Each structure stands twice: as C-alpha cells, then as structure tokens.
Amino acid sequence: MSQFSKSPDSYNATNMMQKQLENAIVNELIISGNIPLSVVETTWFRNFMKVVHPKFAMPSRTKVINSY
C-alpha cells in the first residue's frame, strides 16, 4: 500500500475543506500559477500538503482532470 493512500483520518471526497483545498490547487496553482497538472503526483508536493493539512486527501491527476 502506498504511503499516500487515504488514511482513516483523511477527509472524504464530499467534505467542504477537501473540496476547497482541491479547488485552490487547481485554480490558484495549476491555472493561475501555470504549474503543470502533474504536480499533484509528485512526492514533494504530496509531502508538502501533508504538512500543510494532514487530513487532506490528495486527488490523483485523473480525478483532477475529470473533476474540472
């Protein structure tokens, strides 16, 4: 099992904070910041988000593409 798989104390997909963080990553980093979509799959970014907000469940690149 991956070290980044969803843990029991992570937000579920419908949680408001989960959605707000996902939207911020897409709108502010990827779109406004012109950062490649692949950032959500990098180890350094996943580690960074675990420090910033440990309960956040990082979406996959596919989920980001299909959600927005």
mmCIF file as Biopython writes it, N, C-alpha, C and O atoms, coordinates in Angstrom:
data_model
#
loop_
_atom_site.group_PDB
_atom_site.id
_atom_site.type_symbol
_atom_site.label_atom_id
_atom_site.label_alt_id
_atom_site.label_comp_id
_atom_site.label_asym_id
_atom_site.label_entity_id
_atom_site.label_seq_id
_atom_site.pdbx_PDB_ins_code
_atom_site.Cartn_x
_atom_site.Cartn_y
_atom_site.Cartn_z
_atom_site.occupancy
_atom_site.B_iso_or_equiv
_atom_site.auth_seq_id
_atom_site.auth_asym_id
_atom_site.pdbx_PDB_model_num
ATOM 1   N N  . MET A ? 1  ? 0.842   -1.187 0.000   1.0 0.0 1  A 1 
ATOM 2   C CA . MET A ? 1  ? 0.000   0.000  0.000   1.0 0.0 1  A 1 
ATOM 3   C C  . MET A ? 1  ? 0.885   1.247  0.000   1.0 0.0 1  A 1 
ATOM 4   O O  . MET A ? 1  ? 1.892   1.296  0.707   1.0 0.0 1  A 1 
ATOM 5   N N  . SER A ? 2  ? 0.519   2.229  -0.773  1.0 0.0 2  A 1 
ATOM 6   C CA . SER A ? 2  ? 1.296   3.453  -0.888  1.0 0.0 2  A 1 
ATOM 7   C C  . SER A ? 2  ? 1.256   4.258  0.395   1.0 0.0 2  A 1 
ATOM 8   O O  . SER A ? 2  ? 0.269   4.228  1.131   1.0 0.0 2  A 1 
ATOM 9   N N  . GLN A ? 3  ? 2.340   4.980  0.657   1.0 0.0 3  A 1 
ATOM 10  C CA . GLN A ? 3  ? 2.365   5.839  1.824   1.0 0.0 3  A 1 
ATOM 11  C C  . GLN A ? 3  ? 1.396   7.012  1.702   1.0 0.0 3  A 1 
ATOM 12  O O  . GLN A ? 3  ? 1.115   7.694  2.687   1.0 0.0 3  A 1 
ATOM 13  N N  . PHE A ? 4  ? 0.882   7.247  0.483   1.0 0.0 4  A 1 
ATOM 14  C CA . PHE A ? 4  ? -0.021  8.357  0.260   1.0 0.0 4  A 1 
ATOM 15  C C  . PHE A ? 4  ? -1.463  7.928  0.079   1.0 0.0 4  A 1 
ATOM 16  O O  . PHE A ? 4  ? -2.301  8.742  -0.308  1.0 0.0 4  A 1 
ATOM 17  N N  . SER A ? 5  ? -1.768  6.686  0.347   1.0 0.0 5  A 1 
ATOM 18  C CA . SER A ? 5  ? -3.154  6.274  0.210   1.0 0.0 5  A 1 
ATOM 19  C C  . SER A ? 5  ? -3.975  6.934  1.313   1.0 0.0 5  A 1 
ATOM 20  O O  . SER A ? 5  ? -3.445  7.345  2.345   1.0 0.0 5  A 1 
ATOM 21  N N  . LYS A ? 6  ? -5.237  7.020  1.079   1.0 0.0 6  A 1 
ATOM 22  C CA . LYS A ? 6  ? -6.148  7.696  2.001   1.0 0.0 6  A 1 
ATOM 23  C C  . LYS A ? 6  ? -6.167  6.991  3.343   1.0 0.0 6  A 1 
ATOM 24  O O  . LYS A ? 6  ? -6.461  5.798  3.424   1.0 0.0 6  A 1 
ATOM 25  N N  . SER A ? 7  ? -5.857  7.721  4.378   1.0 0.0 7  A 1 
ATOM 26  C CA . SER A ? 7  ? -5.878  7.139  5.711   1.0 0.0 7  A 1 
ATOM 27  C C  . SER A ? 7  ? -7.249  7.355  6.336   1.0 0.0 7  A 1 
ATOM 28  O O  . SER A ? 7  ? -8.017  8.199  5.875   1.0 0.0 7  A 1 
ATOM 29  N N  . PRO A ? 8  ? -7.558  6.601  7.379   1.0 0.0 8  A 1 
ATOM 30  C CA . PRO A ? 8  ? -8.882  6.721  8.002   1.0 0.0 8  A 1 
ATOM 31  C C  . PRO A ? 8  ? -9.179  8.120  8.537   1.0 0.0 8  A 1 
ATOM 32  O O  . PRO A ? 8  ? -10.345 8.496  8.660   1.0 0.0 8  A 1 
ATOM 33  N N  . ASP A ? 9  ? -8.151  8.888  8.854   1.0 0.0 9  A 1 
ATOM 34  C CA . ASP A ? 9  ? -8.381  10.227 9.376   1.0 0.0 9  A 1 
ATOM 35  C C  . ASP A ? 9  ? -8.343  11.303 8.292   1.0 0.0 9  A 1 
ATOM 36  O O  . ASP A ? 9  ? -8.292  12.491 8.607   1.0 0.0 9  A 1 
ATOM 37  N N  . SER A ? 10 ? -8.366  10.905 7.025   1.0 0.0 10 A 1 
ATOM 38  C CA . SER A ? 10 ? -8.420  11.849 5.913   1.0 0.0 10 A 1 
ATOM 39  C C  . SER A ? 10 ? -9.859  12.261 5.641   1.0 0.0 10 A 1 
ATOM 40  O O  . SER A ? 10 ? -10.806 11.555 5.988   1.0 0.0 10 A 1 
ATOM 41  N N  . TYR A ? 11 ? -9.994  13.421 5.013   1.0 0.0 11 A 1 
ATOM 42  C CA . TYR A ? 11 ? -11.325 13.872 4.606   1.0 0.0 11 A 1 
ATOM 43  C C  . TYR A ? 11 ? -11.892 12.952 3.536   1.0 0.0 11 A 1 
ATOM 44  O O  . TYR A ? 11 ? -11.147 12.354 2.759   1.0 0.0 11 A 1 
ATOM 45  N N  . ASN A ? 12 ? -13.215 12.842 3.501   1.0 0.0 12 A 1 
ATOM 46  C CA . ASN A ? 12 ? -13.824 12.116 2.386   1.0 0.0 12 A 1 
ATOM 47  C C  . ASN A ? 12 ? -14.029 13.095 1.236   1.0 0.0 12 A 1 
ATOM 48  O O  . ASN A ? 12 ? -13.861 14.302 1.411   1.0 0.0 12 A 1 
ATOM 49  N N  . ALA A ? 13 ? -14.382 12.594 0.086   1.0 0.0 13 A 1 
ATOM 50  C CA . ALA A ? 13 ? -14.457 13.406 -1.136  1.0 0.0 13 A 1 
ATOM 51  C C  . ALA A ? 13 ? -15.501 14.505 -1.074  1.0 0.0 13 A 1 
ATOM 52  O O  . ALA A ? 13 ? -15.396 15.484 -1.813  1.0 0.0 13 A 1 
ATOM 53  N N  . THR A ? 14 ? -16.505 14.376 -0.215  1.0 0.0 14 A 1 
ATOM 54  C CA . THR A ? 14 ? -17.566 15.381 -0.152  1.0 0.0 14 A 1 
ATOM 55  C C  . THR A ? 14 ? -17.356 16.427 0.941   1.0 0.0 14 A 1 
ATOM 56  O O  . THR A ? 14 ? -18.162 17.347 1.073   1.0 0.0 14 A 1 
ATOM 57  N N  . ASN A ? 15 ? -16.297 16.300 1.718   1.0 0.0 15 A 1 
ATOM 58  C CA . ASN A ? 15 ? -16.018 17.241 2.795   1.0 0.0 15 A 1 
ATOM 59  C C  . ASN A ? 15 ? -15.727 18.626 2.215   1.0 0.0 15 A 1 
ATOM 60  O O  . ASN A ? 15 ? -15.017 18.744 1.216   1.0 0.0 15 A 1 
ATOM 61  N N  . MET A ? 16 ? -16.273 19.673 2.840   1.0 0.0 16 A 1 
ATOM 62  C CA . MET A ? 16 ? -16.124 21.030 2.337   1.0 0.0 16 A 1 
ATOM 63  C C  . MET A ? 16 ? -14.651 21.461 2.278   1.0 0.0 16 A 1 
ATOM 64  O O  . MET A ? 16 ? -14.226 22.063 1.292   1.0 0.0 16 A 1 
ATOM 65  N N  . MET A ? 17 ? -13.878 21.160 3.313   1.0 0.0 17 A 1 
ATOM 66  C CA . MET A ? 17 ? -12.468 21.540 3.317   1.0 0.0 17 A 1 
ATOM 67  C C  . MET A ? 17 ? -11.702 20.801 2.225   1.0 0.0 17 A 1 
ATOM 68  O O  . MET A ? 17 ? -10.828 21.382 1.583   1.0 0.0 17 A 1 
ATOM 69  N N  . GLN A ? 18 ? -12.019 19.534 2.010   1.0 0.0 18 A 1 
ATOM 70  C CA . GLN A ? 18 ? -11.394 18.758 0.943   1.0 0.0 18 A 1 
ATOM 71  C C  . GLN A ? 18 ? -11.640 19.434 -0.400  1.0 0.0 18 A 1 
ATOM 72  O O  . GLN A ? 18 ? -10.718 19.610 -1.197  1.0 0.0 18 A 1 
ATOM 73  N N  . LYS A ? 19 ? -12.891 19.809 -0.639  1.0 0.0 19 A 1 
ATOM 74  C CA . LYS A ? 19 ? -13.248 20.449 -1.905  1.0 0.0 19 A 1 
ATOM 75  C C  . LYS A ? 19 ? -12.566 21.809 -2.054  1.0 0.0 19 A 1 
ATOM 76  O O  . LYS A ? 19 ? -12.102 22.150 -3.142  1.0 0.0 19 A 1 
ATOM 77  N N  . GLN A ? 20 ? -12.501 22.589 -0.972  1.0 0.0 20 A 1 
ATOM 78  C CA . GLN A ? 20 ? -11.865 23.906 -1.037  1.0 0.0 20 A 1 
ATOM 79  C C  . GLN A ? 20 ? -10.377 23.786 -1.355  1.0 0.0 20 A 1 
ATOM 80  O O  . GLN A ? 20 ? -9.849  24.557 -2.156  1.0 0.0 20 A 1 
ATOM 81  N N  . LEU A ? 21 ? -9.707  22.829 -0.737  1.0 0.0 21 A 1 
ATOM 82  C CA . LEU A ? 21 ? -8.284  22.634 -1.000  1.0 0.0 21 A 1 
ATOM 83  C C  . LEU A ? 21 ? -8.053  22.152 -2.434  1.0 0.0 21 A 1 
ATOM 84  O O  . LEU A ? 21 ? -7.129  22.617 -3.102  1.0 0.0 21 A 1 
ATOM 85  N N  . GLU A ? 22 ? -8.883  21.228 -2.907  1.0 0.0 22 A 1 
ATOM 86  C CA . GLU A ? 22 ? -8.764  20.767 -4.292  1.0 0.0 22 A 1 
ATOM 87  C C  . GLU A ? 22 ? -8.968  21.932 -5.258  1.0 0.0 22 A 1 
ATOM 88  O O  . GLU A ? 22 ? -8.208  22.085 -6.214  1.0 0.0 22 A 1 
ATOM 89  N N  . ASN A ? 23 ? -9.983  22.747 -5.015  1.0 0.0 23 A 1 
ATOM 90  C CA . ASN A ? 23 ? -10.252 23.896 -5.886  1.0 0.0 23 A 1 
ATOM 91  C C  . ASN A ? 23 ? -9.092  24.889 -5.861  1.0 0.0 23 A 1 
ATOM 92  O O  . ASN A ? 23 ? -8.731  25.440 -6.901  1.0 0.0 23 A 1 
ATOM 93  N N  . ALA A ? 24 ? -8.505  25.124 -4.692  1.0 0.0 24 A 1 
ATOM 94  C CA . ALA A ? 24 ? -7.372  26.048 -4.591  1.0 0.0 24 A 1 
ATOM 95  C C  . ALA A ? 24 ? -6.175  25.518 -5.364  1.0 0.0 24 A 1 
ATOM 96  O O  . ALA A ? 24 ? -5.491  26.280 -6.048  1.0 0.0 24 A 1 
ATOM 97  N N  . ILE A ? 25 ? -5.916  24.226 -5.263  1.0 0.0 25 A 1 
ATOM 98  C CA . ILE A ? 25 ? -4.795  23.642 -6.007  1.0 0.0 25 A 1 
ATOM 99  C C  . ILE A ? 25 ? -5.011  23.823 -7.500  1.0 0.0 25 A 1 
ATOM 100 O O  . ILE A ? 25 ? -4.096  24.224 -8.220  1.0 0.0 25 A 1 
ATOM 101 N N  . VAL A ? 26 ? -6.209  23.532 -7.962  1.0 0.0 26 A 1 
ATOM 102 C CA . VAL A ? 26 ? -6.486  23.644 -9.404  1.0 0.0 26 A 1 
ATOM 103 C C  . VAL A ? 26 ? -6.498  25.107 -9.840  1.0 0.0 26 A 1 
ATOM 104 O O  . VAL A ? 26 ? -5.800  25.476 -10.784 1.0 0.0 26 A 1 
ATOM 105 N N  . ASN A ? 27 ? -7.276  25.934 -9.169  1.0 0.0 27 A 1 
ATOM 106 C CA . ASN A ? 27 ? -7.462  27.315 -9.619  1.0 0.0 27 A 1 
ATOM 107 C C  . ASN A ? 27 ? -6.259  28.211 -9.375  1.0 0.0 27 A 1 
ATOM 108 O O  . ASN A ? 27 ? -5.895  29.001 -10.246 1.0 0.0 27 A 1 
ATOM 109 N N  . GLU A ? 28 ? -5.638  28.104 -8.210  1.0 0.0 28 A 1 
ATOM 110 C CA . GLU A ? 28 ? -4.544  29.004 -7.876  1.0 0.0 28 A 1 
ATOM 111 C C  . GLU A ? 28 ? -3.179  28.503 -8.335  1.0 0.0 28 A 1 
ATOM 112 O O  . GLU A ? 28 ? -2.387  29.281 -8.868  1.0 0.0 28 A 1 
ATOM 113 N N  . LEU A ? 29 ? -2.894  27.234 -8.141  1.0 0.0 29 A 1 
ATOM 114 C CA . LEU A ? 29 ? -1.581  26.708 -8.528  1.0 0.0 29 A 1 
ATOM 115 C C  . LEU A ? 29 ? -1.512  26.338 -10.003 1.0 0.0 29 A 1 
ATOM 116 O O  . LEU A ? 29 ? -0.643  26.809 -10.737 1.0 0.0 29 A 1 
ATOM 117 N N  . ILE A ? 30 ? -2.436  25.495 -10.420 1.0 0.0 30 A 1 
ATOM 118 C CA . ILE A ? 30 ? -2.350  24.935 -11.767 1.0 0.0 30 A 1 
ATOM 119 C C  . ILE A ? 30 ? -2.778  25.956 -12.824 1.0 0.0 30 A 1 
ATOM 120 O O  . ILE A ? 30 ? -2.079  26.140 -13.820 1.0 0.0 30 A 1 
ATOM 121 N N  . ILE A ? 31 ? -3.903  26.612 -12.622 1.0 0.0 31 A 1 
ATOM 122 C CA . ILE A ? 31 ? -4.396  27.550 -13.635 1.0 0.0 31 A 1 
ATOM 123 C C  . ILE A ? 31 ? -3.701  28.908 -13.507 1.0 0.0 31 A 1 
ATOM 124 O O  . ILE A ? 31 ? -3.030  29.347 -14.441 1.0 0.0 31 A 1 
ATOM 125 N N  . SER A ? 32 ? -3.856  29.583 -12.348 1.0 0.0 32 A 1 
ATOM 126 C CA . SER A ? 32 ? -3.290  30.925 -12.187 1.0 0.0 32 A 1 
ATOM 127 C C  . SER A ? 32 ? -1.772  30.906 -12.100 1.0 0.0 32 A 1 
ATOM 128 O O  . SER A ? 32 ? -1.103  31.786 -12.642 1.0 0.0 32 A 1 
ATOM 129 N N  . GLY A ? 33 ? -1.229  29.902 -11.418 1.0 0.0 33 A 1 
ATOM 130 C CA . GLY A ? 33 ? 0.213   29.823 -11.250 1.0 0.0 33 A 1 
ATOM 131 C C  . GLY A ? 33 ? 0.942   29.169 -12.399 1.0 0.0 33 A 1 
ATOM 132 O O  . GLY A ? 33 ? 2.172   29.141 -12.431 1.0 0.0 33 A 1 
ATOM 133 N N  . ASN A ? 34 ? 0.183   28.641 -13.347 1.0 0.0 34 A 1 
ATOM 134 C CA . ASN A ? 34 ? 0.753   27.995 -14.527 1.0 0.0 34 A 1 
ATOM 135 C C  . ASN A ? 34 ? 1.714   26.858 -14.153 1.0 0.0 34 A 1 
ATOM 136 O O  . ASN A ? 34 ? 2.762   26.678 -14.774 1.0 0.0 34 A 1 
ATOM 137 N N  . ILE A ? 35 ? 1.331   26.107 -13.133 1.0 0.0 35 A 1 
ATOM 138 C CA . ILE A ? 35 ? 2.111   24.948 -12.700 1.0 0.0 35 A 1 
ATOM 139 C C  . ILE A ? 35 ? 1.507   23.717 -13.366 1.0 0.0 35 A 1 
ATOM 140 O O  . ILE A ? 35 ? 0.284   23.600 -13.434 1.0 0.0 35 A 1 
ATOM 141 N N  . PRO A ? 36 ? 2.330   22.801 -13.856 1.0 0.0 36 A 1 
ATOM 142 C CA . PRO A ? 36 ? 1.793   21.626 -14.556 1.0 0.0 36 A 1 
ATOM 143 C C  . PRO A ? 36 ? 0.888   20.771 -13.667 1.0 0.0 36 A 1 
ATOM 144 O O  . PRO A ? 36 ? 1.112   20.636 -12.464 1.0 0.0 36 A 1 
ATOM 145 N N  . LEU A ? 37 ? -0.116  20.214 -14.283 1.0 0.0 37 A 1 
ATOM 146 C CA . LEU A ? 37 ? -1.065  19.346 -13.600 1.0 0.0 37 A 1 
ATOM 147 C C  . LEU A ? 37 ? -0.376  18.179 -12.904 1.0 0.0 37 A 1 
ATOM 148 O O  . LEU A ? 37 ? -0.869  17.678 -11.893 1.0 0.0 37 A 1 
ATOM 149 N N  . SER A ? 38 ? 0.727   17.757 -13.424 1.0 0.0 38 A 1 
ATOM 150 C CA . SER A ? 38 ? 1.448   16.616 -12.856 1.0 0.0 38 A 1 
ATOM 151 C C  . SER A ? 38 ? 1.969   16.884 -11.447 1.0 0.0 38 A 1 
ATOM 152 O O  . SER A ? 38 ? 2.434   15.959 -10.781 1.0 0.0 38 A 1 
ATOM 153 N N  . VAL A ? 39 ? 1.899   18.127 -10.982 1.0 0.0 39 A 1 
ATOM 154 C CA . VAL A ? 39 ? 2.374   18.450 -9.633  1.0 0.0 39 A 1 
ATOM 155 C C  . VAL A ? 39 ? 1.641   17.617 -8.572  1.0 0.0 39 A 1 
ATOM 156 O O  . VAL A ? 39 ? 2.222   17.288 -7.538  1.0 0.0 39 A 1 
ATOM 157 N N  . VAL A ? 40 ? 0.386   17.280 -8.817  1.0 0.0 40 A 1 
ATOM 158 C CA . VAL A ? 40 ? -0.375  16.529 -7.814  1.0 0.0 40 A 1 
ATOM 159 C C  . VAL A ? 40 ? 0.149   15.104 -7.633  1.0 0.0 40 A 1 
ATOM 160 O O  . VAL A ? 40 ? -0.219  14.428 -6.672  1.0 0.0 40 A 1 
ATOM 161 N N  . GLU A ? 41 ? 0.998   14.646 -8.543  1.0 0.0 41 A 1 
ATOM 162 C CA . GLU A ? 41 ? 1.553   13.296 -8.443  1.0 0.0 41 A 1 
ATOM 163 C C  . GLU A ? 41 ? 2.977   13.269 -7.910  1.0 0.0 41 A 1 
ATOM 164 O O  . GLU A ? 41 ? 3.545   12.193 -7.721  1.0 0.0 41 A 1 
ATOM 165 N N  . THR A ? 42 ? 3.563   14.438 -7.666  1.0 0.0 42 A 1 
ATOM 166 C CA . THR A ? 42 ? 4.946   14.460 -7.197  1.0 0.0 42 A 1 
ATOM 167 C C  . THR A ? 42 ? 5.023   14.188 -5.701  1.0 0.0 42 A 1 
ATOM 168 O O  . THR A ? 42 ? 4.152   14.594 -4.931  1.0 0.0 42 A 1 
ATOM 169 N N  . THR A ? 43 ? 6.071   13.500 -5.313  1.0 0.0 43 A 1 
ATOM 170 C CA . THR A ? 43 ? 6.273   13.172 -3.896  1.0 0.0 43 A 1 
ATOM 171 C C  . THR A ? 43 ? 6.453   14.435 -3.068  1.0 0.0 43 A 1 
ATOM 172 O O  . THR A ? 43 ? 5.891   14.546 -1.978  1.0 0.0 43 A 1 
ATOM 173 N N  . TRP A ? 44 ? 7.229   15.385 -3.571  1.0 0.0 44 A 1 
ATOM 174 C CA . TRP A ? 44 ? 7.490   16.595 -2.793  1.0 0.0 44 A 1 
ATOM 175 C C  . TRP A ? 44 ? 6.213   17.383 -2.519  1.0 0.0 44 A 1 
ATOM 176 O O  . TRP A ? 44 ? 6.044   17.920 -1.424  1.0 0.0 44 A 1 
ATOM 177 N N  . PHE A ? 45 ? 5.305   17.461 -3.505  1.0 0.0 45 A 1 
ATOM 178 C CA . PHE A ? 45 ? 4.067   18.213 -3.296  1.0 0.0 45 A 1 
ATOM 179 C C  . PHE A ? 45 ? 3.133   17.478 -2.346  1.0 0.0 45 A 1 
ATOM 180 O O  . PHE A ? 45 ? 2.483   18.104 -1.509  1.0 0.0 45 A 1 
ATOM 181 N N  . ARG A ? 46 ? 3.060   16.175 -2.465  1.0 0.0 46 A 1 
ATOM 182 C CA . ARG A ? 46 ? 2.235   15.379 -1.552  1.0 0.0 46 A 1 
ATOM 183 C C  . ARG A ? 46 ? 2.746   15.509 -0.120  1.0 0.0 46 A 1 
ATOM 184 O O  . ARG A ? 46 ? 1.953   15.651 0.811   1.0 0.0 46 A 1 
ATOM 185 N N  . ASN A ? 47 ? 4.057   15.460 0.060   1.0 0.0 47 A 1 
ATOM 186 C CA . ASN A ? 47 ? 4.643   15.634 1.397   1.0 0.0 47 A 1 
ATOM 187 C C  . ASN A ? 47 ? 4.354   17.032 1.934   1.0 0.0 47 A 1 
ATOM 188 O O  . ASN A ? 47 ? 4.034   17.197 3.111   1.0 0.0 47 A 1 
ATOM 189 N N  . PHE A ? 48 ? 4.467   18.031 1.071   1.0 0.0 48 A 1 
ATOM 190 C CA . PHE A ? 48 ? 4.173   19.406 1.454   1.0 0.0 48 A 1 
ATOM 191 C C  . PHE A ? 48 ? 2.727   19.543 1.936   1.0 0.0 48 A 1 
ATOM 192 O O  . PHE A ? 48 ? 2.480   20.142 2.983   1.0 0.0 48 A 1 
ATOM 193 N N  . MET A ? 49 ? 1.775   18.997 1.187   1.0 0.0 49 A 1 
ATOM 194 C CA . MET A ? 49 ? 0.369   19.095 1.562   1.0 0.0 49 A 1 
ATOM 195 C C  . MET A ? 49 ? 0.068   18.336 2.852   1.0 0.0 49 A 1 
ATOM 196 O O  . MET A ? 49 ? -0.818  18.741 3.605   1.0 0.0 49 A 1 
ATOM 197 N N  . LYS A ? 50 ? 0.782   17.246 3.123   1.0 0.0 50 A 1 
ATOM 198 C CA . LYS A ? 50 ? 0.588   16.521 4.391   1.0 0.0 50 A 1 
ATOM 199 C C  . LYS A ? 50 ? 1.015   17.385 5.569   1.0 0.0 50 A 1 
ATOM 200 O O  . LYS A ? 50 ? 0.422   17.300 6.645   1.0 0.0 50 A 1 
ATOM 201 N N  . VAL A ? 51 ? 2.036   18.215 5.379   1.0 0.0 51 A 1 
ATOM 202 C CA . VAL A ? 51 ? 2.473   19.130 6.432   1.0 0.0 51 A 1 
ATOM 203 C C  . VAL A ? 51 ? 1.482   20.276 6.571   1.0 0.0 51 A 1 
ATOM 204 O O  . VAL A ? 51 ? 1.114   20.652 7.684   1.0 0.0 51 A 1 
ATOM 205 N N  . VAL A ? 52 ? 1.052   20.829 5.448   1.0 0.0 52 A 1 
ATOM 206 C CA . VAL A ? 52 ? 0.124   21.960 5.447   1.0 0.0 52 A 1 
ATOM 207 C C  . VAL A ? 52 ? -1.228  21.569 6.043   1.0 0.0 52 A 1 
ATOM 208 O O  . VAL A ? 52 ? -1.780  22.282 6.882   1.0 0.0 52 A 1 
ATOM 209 N N  . HIS A ? 53 ? -1.748  20.430 5.597   1.0 0.0 53 A 1 
ATOM 210 C CA . HIS A ? 53 ? -3.072  19.998 6.057   1.0 0.0 53 A 1 
ATOM 211 C C  . HIS A ? 53 ? -3.128  18.473 6.057   1.0 0.0 53 A 1 
ATOM 212 O O  . HIS A ? 53 ? -3.489  17.860 5.053   1.0 0.0 53 A 1 
ATOM 213 N N  . PRO A ? 54 ? -2.770  17.866 7.181   1.0 0.0 54 A 1 
ATOM 214 C CA . PRO A ? 54 ? -2.640  16.400 7.247   1.0 0.0 54 A 1 
ATOM 215 C C  . PRO A ? 54 ? -3.899  15.604 6.868   1.0 0.0 54 A 1 
ATOM 216 O O  . PRO A ? 54 ? -3.782  14.468 6.409   1.0 0.0 54 A 1 
ATOM 217 N N  . LYS A ? 55 ? -5.081  16.168 7.048   1.0 0.0 55 A 1 
ATOM 218 C CA . LYS A ? 55 ? -6.305  15.413 6.737   1.0 0.0 55 A 1 
ATOM 219 C C  . LYS A ? 55 ? -6.689  15.476 5.258   1.0 0.0 55 A 1 
ATOM 220 O O  . LYS A ? 55 ? -7.594  14.766 4.819   1.0 0.0 55 A 1 
ATOM 221 N N  . PHE A ? 56 ? -6.009  16.318 4.499   1.0 0.0 56 A 1 
ATOM 222 C CA . PHE A ? 56 ? -6.306  16.463 3.075   1.0 0.0 56 A 1 
ATOM 223 C C  . PHE A ? 56 ? -5.878  15.212 2.329   1.0 0.0 56 A 1 
ATOM 224 O O  . PHE A ? 56 ? -4.749  14.744 2.477   1.0 0.0 56 A 1 
ATOM 225 N N  . ALA A ? 57 ? -6.794  14.669 1.519   1.0 0.0 57 A 1 
ATOM 226 C CA . ALA A ? 57 ? -6.506  13.501 0.685   1.0 0.0 57 A 1 
ATOM 227 C C  . ALA A ? 57 ? -6.196  14.002 -0.721  1.0 0.0 57 A 1 
ATOM 228 O O  . ALA A ? 57 ? -7.095  14.423 -1.449  1.0 0.0 57 A 1 
ATOM 229 N N  . MET A ? 58 ? -4.927  13.954 -1.096  1.0 0.0 58 A 1 
ATOM 230 C CA . MET A ? 58 ? -4.505  14.473 -2.391  1.0 0.0 58 A 1 
ATOM 231 C C  . MET A ? 58 ? -5.201  13.720 -3.526  1.0 0.0 58 A 1 
ATOM 232 O O  . MET A ? 58 ? -5.123  12.493 -3.589  1.0 0.0 58 A 1 
ATOM 233 N N  . PRO A ? 59 ? -5.879  14.440 -4.421  1.0 0.0 59 A 1 
ATOM 234 C CA . PRO A ? 59 ? -6.533  13.772 -5.550  1.0 0.0 59 A 1 
ATOM 235 C C  . PRO A ? 59 ? -5.492  13.326 -6.573  1.0 0.0 59 A 1 
ATOM 236 O O  . PRO A ? 59 ? -4.405  13.897 -6.662  1.0 0.0 59 A 1 
ATOM 237 N N  . SER A ? 60 ? -5.836  12.318 -7.326  1.0 0.0 60 A 1 
ATOM 238 C CA . SER A ? 60 ? -4.959  11.876 -8.410  1.0 0.0 60 A 1 
ATOM 239 C C  . SER A ? 60 ? -5.071  12.847 -9.576  1.0 0.0 60 A 1 
ATOM 240 O O  . SER A ? 60 ? -6.000  13.653 -9.641  1.0 0.0 60 A 1 
ATOM 241 N N  . ARG A ? 61 ? -4.141  12.764 -10.468 1.0 0.0 61 A 1 
ATOM 242 C CA . ARG A ? 61 ? -4.160  13.589 -11.679 1.0 0.0 61 A 1 
ATOM 243 C C  . ARG A ? 61 ? -5.438  13.322 -12.479 1.0 0.0 61 A 1 
ATOM 244 O O  . ARG A ? 61 ? -6.061  14.250 -12.997 1.0 0.0 61 A 1 
ATOM 245 N N  . THR A ? 62 ? -5.819  12.055 -12.573 1.0 0.0 62 A 1 
ATOM 246 C CA . THR A ? 62 ? -7.032  11.680 -13.297 1.0 0.0 62 A 1 
ATOM 247 C C  . THR A ? 62 ? -8.274  12.298 -12.675 1.0 0.0 62 A 1 
ATOM 248 O O  . THR A ? 62 ? -9.152  12.783 -13.390 1.0 0.0 62 A 1 
ATOM 249 N N  . LYS A ? 63 ? -8.356  12.287 -11.346 1.0 0.0 63 A 1 
ATOM 250 C CA . LYS A ? 63 ? -9.511  12.878 -10.674 1.0 0.0 63 A 1 
ATOM 251 C C  . LYS A ? 63 ? -9.561  14.370 -10.934 1.0 0.0 63 A 1 
ATOM 252 O O  . LYS A ? 63 ? -10.637 14.921 -11.171 1.0 0.0 63 A 1 
ATOM 253 N N  . VAL A ? 64 ? -8.419  15.030 -10.895 1.0 0.0 64 A 1 
ATOM 254 C CA . VAL A ? 64 ? -8.388  16.469 -11.162 1.0 0.0 64 A 1 
ATOM 255 C C  . VAL A ? 64 ? -8.871  16.752 -12.573 1.0 0.0 64 A 1 
ATOM 256 O O  . VAL A ? 64 ? -9.679  17.656 -12.783 1.0 0.0 64 A 1 
ATOM 257 N N  . ILE A ? 65 ? -8.391  15.997 -13.530 1.0 0.0 65 A 1 
ATOM 258 C CA . ILE A ? 65 ? -8.808  16.172 -14.931 1.0 0.0 65 A 1 
ATOM 259 C C  . ILE A ? 65 ? -10.303 15.958 -15.085 1.0 0.0 65 A 1 
ATOM 260 O O  . ILE A ? 65 ? -10.976 16.741 -15.755 1.0 0.0 65 A 1 
ATOM 261 N N  . ASN A ? 66 ? -10.832 14.905 -14.471 1.0 0.0 66 A 1 
ATOM 262 C CA . ASN A ? 66 ? -12.248 14.564 -14.626 1.0 0.0 66 A 1 
ATOM 263 C C  . ASN A ? 66 ? -13.178 15.465 -13.816 1.0 0.0 66 A 1 
ATOM 264 O O  . ASN A ? 66 ? -14.368 15.550 -14.120 1.0 0.0 66 A 1 
ATOM 265 N N  . SER A ? 67 ? -12.658 16.134 -12.799 1.0 0.0 67 A 1 
ATOM 266 C CA . SER A ? 67 ? -13.488 16.956 -11.926 1.0 0.0 67 A 1 
ATOM 267 C C  . SER A ? 67 ? -13.621 18.398 -12.403 1.0 0.0 67 A 1 
ATOM 268 O O  . SER A ? 67 ? -14.553 19.102 -12.012 1.0 0.0 67 A 1 
ATOM 269 N N  . TYR A ? 68 ? -12.695 18.835 -13.243 1.0 0.0 68 A 1 
ATOM 270 C CA . TYR A ? 68 ? -12.693 20.263 -13.587 1.0 0.0 68 A 1 
ATOM 271 C C  . TYR A ? 68 ? -12.781 20.477 -15.055 1.0 0.0 68 A 1 
ATOM 272 O O  . TYR A ? 68 ? -12.791 21.620 -15.513 1.0 0.0 68 A 1 
#
